[in-house]
Amino acid sequence: MREYKMRRGEHLDERIPDMESTVEEYFGPITGTKTFKNSDLFVIDEPKNPVFERIVAGTVEYSGKKDKLAVEFKERPAEEVIAEGHIDAAENAVNAKNDFLLEATGRDAKSRRDSMKRSVEDSDEPDLS
């Protein structure tokens, strides 16, 4: 599960006031919920894009801190998707993920990567490589 921060001065509930309908719009009907860090996230067991096997997405609430977006994309093997003739679906899947994350966080793919790199570099955990 990955967590994403918003841009400075922005809040997730301002960017996406109705997380449930936004998740359904991008990925398909919600089939359940999953608890993550005491927050209920939306589960899509049958996403509308055949590249995805399962998606979990929603708001993780923190007391005293800004909420974060939590997302987990489980994708089917590329060979399987291609064998079924869903070649165009791969590009659509990437676009759906990036568009959703941009709408939610206000950050494009490059700035999200840079932010993740900084959080790893700032981590107190030892480097096991």
C-alpha positions in Angstrom: 0.0 0.0 0.0 1.4 3.4 -1.0 0.5 6.6 0.7 0.6 10.0 -1.1 0.9 13.5 0.4 -0.9 16.5 -1.0 0.9 19.6 -2.2 1.8 22.1 0.4 -1.3 24.0 1.6 -3.7 21.6 0.0 -5.9 19.0 1.6 -7.3 15.7 0.1 -10.9 16.4 1.1 -10.7 19.7 -0.8 -9.3 18.1 -3.9 -11.7 15.2 -3.8 -14.8 16.0 -1.8 -16.4 12.6 -2.6 -13.7 9.9 -2.6 -16.2 7.0 -3.1 -17.7 8.4 -6.3 -14.3 9.5 -7.6 -12.8 6.0 -7.1 -15.8 4.5 -8.9 -15.6 6.9 -11.8 -11.9 6.0 -12.4 -11.9 2.3 -11.6 -15.3 0.7 -11.5 -17.9 -0.3 -8.9 -16.8 -0.6 -5.2 -17.2 -4.2 -3.9 -16.2 -3.7 -0.3 -13.9 -2.0 2.1 -10.5 -2.8 3.7 -9.2 -1.3 7.0 -5.8 0.3 6.7 -4.3 2.3 9.6 -7.8 2.6 11.2 -9.3 4.0 8.0 -11.7 2.2 5.7 -10.5 2.2 2.1 -12.6 1.2 -1.0 -12.0 -2.1 -2.7 -12.7 -2.7 -6.4 -12.5 -6.5 -7.0 -13.5 -6.3 -10.6 -12.0 -3.1 -12.1 -13.4 -1.9 -15.4 -9.9 -2.0 -16.9 -8.8 -5.6 -17.5 -5.2 -4.8 -16.7 -6.1 -4.4 -13.0 -6.9 -7.4 -10.9 -7.8 -5.5 -7.8 -7.6 -1.9 -6.6 -7.8 -0.5 -3.0 -8.0 3.3 -2.6 -9.1 5.8 -0.1 -8.3 8.4 2.5 -6.1 7.6 5.5 -7.0 9.9 8.3 -4.4 11.1 10.8 -5.2 13.1 13.9 -3.2 16.3 14.0 -1.8 15.7 10.5 -3.0 16.1 7.0 -4.9 13.1 5.6 -3.1 11.0 2.9 -4.3 9.1 -0.1 -3.6 5.3 0.2 -3.6 3.2 -3.0 -2.8 -0.3 -4.0 -3.0 -1.4 -7.6 -2.7 -5.1 -8.2 -2.2 -5.7 -11.9 -2.5 -8.9 -13.9 0.6 -10.3 -15.7 1.3 -8.5 -19.0 1.4 -11.7 -21.0 -2.1 -12.6 -19.8 -3.5 -9.2 -20.7 -1.9 -9.3 -24.2 -3.0 -12.9 -24.8 -6.6 -11.8 -24.1 -6.2 -9.1 -26.7 -6.4 -6.1 -24.3 -3.2 -4.3 -25.6 -4.8 -0.8 -25.6 -6.0 -1.4 -22.0 -2.4 -1.1 -20.7 -2.0 2.5 -21.8 -5.5 3.3 -20.5 -4.6 1.8 -17.1 -1.4 3.9 -16.8 -3.5 7.0 -17.8 -6.2 6.2 -15.2 -3.7 5.7 -12.4 -1.8 8.9 -13.3 -5.0 11.0 -13.8 -6.4 9.8 -10.5 -3.2 10.5 -8.5 -2.8 13.9 -10.1 -6.4 14.8 -9.3 -6.0 13.6 -5.7 -2.5 15.0 -4.9 -2.0 17.8 -7.3 1.3 16.3 -8.2 2.3 14.8 -11.6 4.2 11.5 -11.9 7.7 13.2 -11.7 7.0 15.2 -8.6 5.4 12.1 -6.9 8.6 10.1 -7.7 10.8 12.9 -6.4 8.7 13.1 -3.2 9.0 9.3 -2.7 12.8 9.5 -3.2 13.1 12.3 -0.6 11.0 10.4 2.0 13.2 7.3 1.5 16.4 9.4 1.8 15.0 11.1 5.0 14.1 7.8 6.5 15.8 6.7 9.7 15.7 3.1 8.7 19.0 1.5 7.9 19.9 0.8 4.2 20.0 -3.0 3.8 21.6 -3.1 0.4 
